[in-house]
Amino acid sequence: MSKLKQKLAEKIPSYRERVTKLMKEYGDVVVDQVHIRQFYGGMRGLKCLTTDISYLDPNEGIRFRGYTIPEVLEKLPKPKGAEMPYVEGHFFLLLTGEIPTQEDIQDVVDEFKARNRVPHYVYDLLREMPRDTHPMTMFSAAILAMQRESVFVKRYNEGLSKMDYWDPYYEDALNLLAKLPEIAAYIYRMKYKADTPIASNPELDFGANFAHMMGIDHPYDEVARLYFILHSDHESGNVSAHTTHLVASALSDPYYALSAGMNGLAGPLHGLANQEVLRWIQHVMDKMGGKLPSKEELKKFVWDTLNSGQVIPGYGHAVLRKTDPRYTAQREFALKHLPDDEIFQLVSMLYEVVPPILMEHGKAKNPWPNVDAHSGVIQWHYGVREYDFYTVMFGVGRAIGVLSNIVWDRAVGQAIERPKSLTTDMLEKVAGIKK
């Protein structure tokens, strides 16, 4: 048994005791109230899910297992000479709640290397799809195609104690994660780089190997590590995380669940936001004749945009009330590595101009930038200029968090998710509306 799996096996019993006690002795304690607006407003803000892997603090942003993003980037071990931590170490942290040692990380690195061979039929499937198929469709289909490999399905059909469901879920999760960078990079090279895939390099870590297979030189390996860590998890209520949890709650295996989660990520209100931001930024530059605007010109453009009833993409967040730390982490990277990039310079200028205008405008609860205001700019700088592919990279990162979550769902025996629905007539009666 690997060290990571042994660590989980040691932690699960005490965690089960905590959950059992909460359910048995405190199950009737009221946590939240439901308002009619939440019935129609996407359950916004309703406290009804649980995850210990990440928490979205309105002021500090995402905390991964209690650690802020700056703490994660500082405390996690890094490959020799690297700026950004091992993705493998971040996965260890999400699964166990502990900062890994170099030895712990090497264990995960070795695990991924032993599991990263992509079945040939996945390539056959991808190559049979029309080349104008969206890369997220390809990515989701490749994940789903591998469902025949599920360890959980085989062991469940043989007869498996509910207490042991987490074990084959863990196996499926690691088998999947190990393969995702190669699948994603293969889709990119096949679709956009004249069908010239680059073989995996077993000597490289998760992030560096992805950069290698993309065919992009250093420091893109640092970009990949940072990108996957920042996009890994975002509580459990967002569409990709919740969908993965929901499908897995039916004991659908991780392949079914992750493929479904990726389909949710593909929506323009979720994972496509980063490409929409970059498109808008480039539109601003086009409007300015291809040059950097002055601050006064940019202020006028922002006001004109707002006054026409449009929004400034990449600004505002449903929960955050300060600048997204994921934005800040990417900004610090850009200041070091691409300070003269004109698109980044425009992003910086927007950071100075937009928040005061949004505060004066008065309609935005949070006038500060979120992660999407920055991520596409860095990808563009390093030559990944195919907007449609950005969400696939988001998906590789998000898989780290959602797969960790569903392993723990099975460890504590979470039930199938089945909320109750009410009719509009019923809600009108609750509201005291007389017809």
Secondary structure as UniProt FT lines:
FT   HELIX           3..26
FT   TURN            27..28
FT   HELIX           36..40
FT   TURN            41..45
FT   STRAND          54..57
FT   TURN            58..60
FT   STRAND          61..64
FT   TURN            65..66
FT   STRAND          67..68
FT   HELIX           69..75
FT   TURN            80..81
FT   HELIX           87..96
FT   HELIX           102..115
FT   HELIX           120..128
FT   TURN            131..132
FT   HELIX           135..145
FT   HELIX           146..149
FT   HELIX           151..158
FT   HELIX           162..164
FT   HELIX           166..192
FT   TURN            194..195
FT   TURN            202..203
FT   HELIX           206..214
FT   TURN            218..219
FT   HELIX           220..230
FT   HELIX           239..249
FT   TURN            250..251
FT   HELIX           254..265
FT   TURN            268..272
FT   HELIX           273..287
FT   TURN            288..290
FT   HELIX           295..307
FT   TURN            308..309
FT   TURN            313..314
FT   HELIX           325..337
FT   TURN            339..340
FT   HELIX           342..361
FT   HELIX           372..381
FT   TURN            382..383
FT   HELIX           387..389
FT   HELIX           390..411
FT   TURN            412..413
FT   HELIX           424..430
FT   TURN            431..432
//
